[in-house]
Amino acid sequence: PRWHFDLDQDLEHIEELLEAMERITPEHDTKLQHLKSHVLGKISNPINPGNKKVLIFTAFADTADYLYANLATELLENQKLHSAKVTGADRPKSTLAKGYDFQELLTLFSPRSKEKAIVLPNETAEIDLLIGTDCISEGQNLQDCDYLINYDIHWNPVRIIQRFGRVDRIGSPNTSIQLVNYWPDITLD
C-alpha cells in the first residue's frame, strides 16, 4: 500500500510539472528569443560582405529539433533563407523541397569548401542556417560560414574548440569570424 501511495504522489507531481511546462511556449523562452535576435542581427549586418551563414551547435538532438522548428520557417518566410538540421538521431531535414542527405546538406551550407559546383552542379539553392549536434563537430570543412553559436556548452571544453574548428580553418574566404557561446545562468549551479 505504501508503494502504491508513493507512486500516486509521484504521478501527481509529474502531472503538475507537465501542466506548468505546457504554459511555457517559445514566445516565453528568453534564450530562444535572444538567439533569434542574434541570428537576425547577423543576417542584416554580415561580418563579411554578403555572408549570412550561421552555424548553431547544440549537444542534444531534441534541442536541435526545437531550434529548427522555431527558426527555419520564420527565416524562410521573412528572409527567404534556407535552413537545415543535422543530428545523429534522425534523418537530416531542410527547408528545401528536395530531401538531401547529411553530406549534401553540408555541401549546400558550405558550397565553396565542399565543392558544390562538382558535387551538386544542378542545385542553385544554398543553406544559410545550419543547426547541428556534435555529429558534425569533427572532420567537416564548413569555413564558408563566419558565425558559429554554441547554444549550450558541453562539459568538455575540447568540444568547443572542435566546434569552432569547423569555421576557423585554413582556406576560409572570411576576413573575420565570430564565436558566440551561451553560458548557463550562474544560479543553475
RATAGI-V582596 format. One record per backbone hydrogen bond with DSSP energy under -0.5 kcal/mol. CO is the residue of the C=O (numbers start at 0). NH is the residue of the N-H. Records with the same first field share a line. If there is no record, write none. Layout:
# RATAGI-V582596
CO=NH / NH
This chain:
# RATAGI-V582596
0=4
1=5
2=6
3=7
4=8
5=9
6=10
7=11
8=12
9=13
10=14
11=15
12=16
13=17
14=18
15=19
16=20
17=21
18=22
19=22
20=23
22=24
24=27 / 28
25=28
27=29
28=32
29=33
30=34
31=35
32=36
33=37
34=38
35=39
36=40
37=41
38=42
39=43
40=44
47=50
49=51
52=145
53=55 / 129
54=56 / 148
55=131
56=150 / 151
59=63
60=64
61=65
62=66
63=67
64=68
65=69
66=70
67=70 / 71
70=74
71=75
72=76
73=77
74=78 / 79 / 80
75=79
81=127 / 128
82=94
83=130
84=92
85=132
92=84
97=99
100=104
101=105
102=106
103=107
104=108
105=109
107=126
109=113
110=115
111=114
114=117 / 118
115=119
119=122
121=123
125=81
127=53
128=83
129=55
130=85
131=57
132=135
133=136
139=141
141=144
145=177
146=54
147=179
148=56 / 150
149=181
151=153
154=156
155=158 / 159
156=159 / 160
157=161
158=162
159=163
160=164
162=165
163=166 / 167
165=141
166=168
168=171
177=147
179=149
180=182
184=187
185=188
